[in-house]
Amino acid sequence: MSTEDSNRRNWLFPVSSDEMDVVLPVNWHETTYIAYEGDGDGINWFVSCIKDKMFLEVNDDPQYFIDHGKEPRVMTWSAVIDHFRAIRYNNVLMYVSGCNNYLTDNIFAARGNYIYPNETTLIHVLLHAGDYSRQTLNCKTLDIDGQECVILGNSAFDLIGNFDFQEPDYIFAKIPLGVLAVDYHYGWMDGCIYDLQLAAATSKSSLINMPADVRKEVFKSKENK
């Protein structure tokens, strides 16, 4: 594989399959170290970026953050993975499903950045019950610059503002990413557009099950096309 092809693979799949969907051997109440700074009403997390993907820096050694000019802050593991499921833990990139005694239902690898890449990730939507009973997936959407975007929720509470009591046919539902991405390319939440199909395509099962000819084409750099 050429350097260009390798770079493209790392952009699409920055995490090795062995480090995808990891259940960490730590308890939810145990602590580790992260770093962040307050920025008005927001938080600037100390992250690593692989092209457009963000990974929260997590390390068991507080000196790691001091060496980077950051203040180490203690955080429980449940809090870590409730904010970020894409982490760089002790210098290893990971996609995390959970830890001992705790599995998160957070749909984001990094909120505001991208959806957690697993086709079984359950995403809250407003679903037209009548159409679904007729085996048609019809979710409530928004038009964003001419692009149809399904309205997403990390929980049902995220969807309350989009629920219309004058539309009794719509119900709160959880749909797996792999099912949702068949009919909807993009999702919308909190002012951000998320690429559902890219998230499904860069999952562990996609990487493992990809046929050789498809793998060659996908990993081929634009320069080589």
C-alpha positions in Angstrom: 0.0 0.0 0.0 1.4 3.3 -1.0 1.9 6.2 1.4 -1.1 8.0 -0.1 -3.3 4.9 0.3 -2.1 4.4 3.8 -3.0 8.1 4.7 -6.5 7.6 3.2 -7.0 4.4 5.2 -5.9 6.2 8.4 -8.3 9.1 7.6 -11.2 6.7 7.1 -10.3 4.2 9.8 -7.9 5.9 12.3 -8.6 3.3 14.9 -7.4 -0.3 14.4 -10.1 -3.0 14.5 -8.6 -4.4 17.7 -9.3 -1.0 19.4 -12.9 -0.5 18.1 -15.9 -1.1 20.4 -13.6 -1.7 23.4 -15.0 -2.4 26.8 -12.3 -1.0 29.1 -11.3 -3.2 32.1 -11.9 -0.4 34.6 -14.9 0.3 36.8 -17.2 3.2 36.1 -16.3 5.0 39.4 -12.5 4.7 38.9 -10.7 7.8 37.8 -8.2 8.8 35.2 -6.9 12.2 33.9 -8.1 14.5 31.1 -7.6 18.2 30.5 -9.9 21.1 29.5 -10.3 24.8 29.9 -13.4 26.9 30.3 -14.3 29.2 27.5 -17.3 31.3 28.4 -20.2 28.9 28.3 -18.2 26.2 26.6 -15.4 23.9 27.3 -12.2 23.5 25.3 -11.2 19.8 25.6 -7.6 18.7 25.1 -8.0 16.5 22.1 -6.0 14.9 19.3 -7.3 15.4 15.8 -7.0 12.9 12.9 -8.2 15.0 9.9 -11.8 15.8 10.9 -12.0 13.3 13.8 -11.5 14.2 17.4 -10.2 12.0 20.2 -10.2 13.0 23.8 -6.8 12.8 25.4 -7.0 10.5 28.4 -4.0 9.3 30.4 -3.4 7.6 33.7 -0.3 9.7 34.3 -1.0 13.4 35.2 2.6 14.3 34.1 1.5 13.6 30.5 -0.7 16.7 30.6 1.8 18.8 32.5 4.4 18.1 29.8 1.9 19.5 27.3 1.3 22.6 29.3 -2.1 21.5 30.4 -3.7 21.1 33.9 -4.5 17.5 34.6 -8.1 17.0 35.8 -9.5 14.0 37.5 -12.6 12.4 35.9 -14.5 9.2 36.4 -14.6 6.7 33.5 -18.4 7.0 33.3 -18.1 10.7 32.8 -15.3 10.3 30.2 -17.3 8.0 27.9 -20.5 10.0 28.4 -18.7 12.9 26.8 -16.4 11.1 24.3 -16.4 7.6 23.1 -13.4 8.3 20.8 -10.4 8.6 23.0 -6.6 8.5 22.9 -5.9 6.5 26.0 -2.3 6.3 27.1 -1.4 7.1 23.5 -3.6 4.5 21.9 -6.6 5.6 19.7 -9.8 3.8 20.7 -13.5 3.7 20.1 -15.1 2.8 23.5 -18.3 1.0 24.1 -18.1 1.2 27.8 -16.3 -0.1 30.9 -16.9 -2.6 33.7 -20.5 -2.1 35.1 -21.3 0.6 32.6 -22.2 0.8 28.9 -22.9 4.2 27.6 -25.8 5.0 25.3 -24.1 8.1 24.0 -24.6 8.1 20.2 -21.6 10.3 19.6 -17.9 9.4 19.2 -17.4 13.1 19.7 -20.5 15.3 20.0 -20.6 18.0 17.4 -18.0 16.1 15.4 -19.4 12.6 14.3 -21.6 9.7 15.3 -20.2 6.6 17.0 -19.3 4.2 14.1 -21.2 1.1 14.9 -24.3 0.0 13.0 -26.1 -1.1 16.1 -25.8 2.4 17.7 -29.3 3.3 18.7 -30.4 6.8 17.7 -33.5 8.5 18.9 -35.8 9.8 16.2 -39.4 10.9 15.7 -41.0 8.1 13.7 -44.2 8.0 11.7 -45.8 4.9 13.3 -48.4 4.3 10.6 -45.8 4.2 7.8 -43.5 2.0 10.0 -46.3 -0.5 10.4 -46.4 -0.7 6.6 -42.6 -1.3 6.6 -41.7 2.2 5.5 -39.2 4.2 7.5 -40.5 7.7 7.6 -38.8 9.9 10.2 -39.3 13.6 10.9 -36.7 15.7 9.0 -35.5 19.2 8.4 -34.4 20.8 5.2 -30.9 22.2 5.7 -29.7 24.1 2.6 -31.7 21.8 0.4 -30.5 18.6 2.1 -32.9 16.4 3.9 -31.7 15.7 7.4 -33.4 13.4 9.9 -33.8 14.9 13.3 -31.5 13.1 15.8 -31.6 12.7 19.5 -29.1 11.3 22.0 -32.2 10.7 24.1 -36.0 11.3 23.8 -35.5 14.6 25.8 -33.5 15.9 22.8 -36.5 15.5 20.5 -39.2 17.2 22.7 -38.7 20.5 21.0 -39.4 19.0 17.6 -42.5 17.0 18.7 -45.8 18.5 17.5 -48.9 17.4 19.3 -50.8 18.2 16.1 -49.0 15.3 14.5 -50.2 12.3 16.6 -48.8 9.8 14.1 -45.2 10.6 15.1 -43.8 8.7 18.1 -40.4 8.6 19.9 -38.4 5.7 18.7 -34.8 4.3 18.7 -33.5 3.1 15.4 -30.1 1.4 14.8 -27.6 3.5 12.8 -27.3 0.8 10.2 -31.0 0.9 9.5 -31.4 4.7 9.6 -28.4 5.2 7.3 -30.1 3.1 4.5 -32.7 5.8 4.0 -31.1 8.9 5.4 -27.6 10.2 4.5 -27.5 13.1 7.0 -28.8 13.8 10.5 -29.3 17.1 12.3 -29.0 17.9 16.0 -28.1 21.1 18.0 -27.1 23.0 14.9 -24.8 20.3 13.5 -25.1 18.0 10.5 -23.9 14.4 10.9 -23.0 12.0 8.2 -24.9 8.8 9.1 -23.7 6.8 6.1 -20.1 7.6 6.7 -20.4 6.6 10.4 -22.0 3.2 9.3 -19.3 2.7 6.6 -16.4 3.2 9.0 -17.6 0.8 11.6 -15.6 -2.3 12.7 -17.8 -4.7 10.9 -17.5 -2.7 7.7 -13.7 -2.7 8.0 -13.5 -6.4 8.7 -16.1 -7.6 6.1 -15.1 -5.3 3.3 -14.3 -7.4 0.1 -10.7 -7.1 -1.2 -11.8 -5.2 -4.4 -13.9 -2.7 -2.4 -11.1 -2.3 0.1 -8.7 -1.5 -2.7 -11.0 1.1 -4.2 -12.0 2.7 -0.9 -8.4 3.1 0.3 -7.1 4.4 -3.0 -6.1 8.0 -2.7 -7.7 10.7 -4.8 -4.3 11.3 -6.3 -4.2 7.7 -7.6 -7.7 7.8 -9.2 
